[in-house]
Amino acid sequence: MTKLKNNAVILFARDPILGQVKTRLSSSLDDETILRLYICFLEDSLEKIRLVDNADCFVGISPSSLSGFFNGIEGSDTRLFNQQGKDLGDKMRQAFVDRFADGYKKVVIIGSDSPSLPVSYINEALTSDKDLMLGPSTDGGYYLIAMTGKVSEVFDGVAWGTGHVLDETLDRVKKAGVSLELLPVWYDVDLPEDLKFLKTHLELITQSGLCEGSKTKKFLDEISF
């Protein structure tokens, strides 16, 4: 049996099924193009977590793996599981519980909506000595959450999918009395204006010699929106 590393990094991802991913982009793109774009998001995100220092990689899939995209991904470097819970908070909490039960000392969860996210931000979360790490997102949520040693109870009662997720989570952090570190602000891609920003940002990233989001950039260069 392969020895566990101390850290686990989990990518939360939707199963890429036509008409069921990134639906808020439908005013600018057709369903087939959206699906292909989201697959690029997934491929860039999978590459990202594999570059994280000293961490075992997991993908939590929602609602289940039916599309076939994840076939063959699971192996020595990446393990798959289906997200379990009634809402996003429940699903993240269960993912933390399960990984700590496996014996990991620190666990990070990121989403699949930030293909340009620097790997260094994930590494920074893994080197923190705080109980809880959050990566604030410009939409009022967070792109990353990490915990050390045990589950911090910060998920109950949060209005998921709104612009108040971060504020409500920070309120629960205070009430829970856990130590907190905030990472630099980043952004998710949900709306057409986000996608336009991403395209420009990826061009600048490439010009600077970095490689984040390379598959997404290549696809965006091929389409009009």
KARA-V721732 format. One record per backbone hydrogen bond with DSSP energy under -1.0 kcal/mol. NH is the residue of the N-H (numbers start at 1). CO is the residue of the C=O. If there is no record, write none. Layout:
# KARA-V721732
NH/CO ; NH/CO
This chain:
# KARA-V721732
8/106 ; 9/56 ; 10/108 ; 11/58 ; 12/110 ; 13/60 ; 15/62 ; 17/15 ; 20/17 ; 25/22 ; 26/23 ; 28/25 ; 29/25 ; 34/30 ; 35/31 ; 36/32 ; 37/33 ; 38/34 ; 39/35 ; 40/36 ; 41/37 ; 42/38 ; 43/39 ; 44/40 ; 45/41 ; 46/42 ; 47/43 ; 48/44 ; 49/45 ; 50/46 ; 51/48 ; 56/7 ; 58/9 ; 59/79 ; 60/11 ; 61/81 ; 62/13 ; 66/64 ; 71/68 ; 73/70 ; 75/78 ; 79/57 ; 81/59 ; 83/61 ; 91/87 ; 92/88 ; 93/89 ; 94/90 ; 95/91 ; 96/92 ; 97/93 ; 98/94 ; 99/95 ; 100/96 ; 101/97 ; 102/98 ; 104/99 ; 105/6 ; 106/6 ; 107/147 ; 108/8 ; 109/145 ; 110/10 ; 111/143 ; 117/114 ; 121/118 ; 123/119 ; 124/120 ; 125/121 ; 126/122 ; 132/179 ; 133/146 ; 134/181 ; 135/144 ; 137/141 ; 138/186 ; 140/137 ; 143/135 ; 145/109 ; 146/133 ; 147/107 ; 148/131 ; 149/105 ; 150/148 ; 154/152 ; 158/155 ; 160/158 ; 162/159 ; 166/140 ; 168/164 ; 169/165 ; 170/166 ; 171/167 ; 172/168 ; 173/169 ; 174/170 ; 175/171 ; 176/172 ; 177/173 ; 178/173 ; 181/132 ; 183/134 ; 186/136 ; 189/113 ; 195/191 ; 196/192 ; 197/193 ; 198/194 ; 199/195 ; 200/196 ; 201/197 ; 202/198 ; 203/199 ; 204/200 ; 205/201 ; 206/202 ; 207/203 ; 208/204 ; 209/206 ; 210/205 ; 214/211 ; 217/213 ; 218/214 ; 219/215 ; 220/216 ; 221/217 ; 222/219
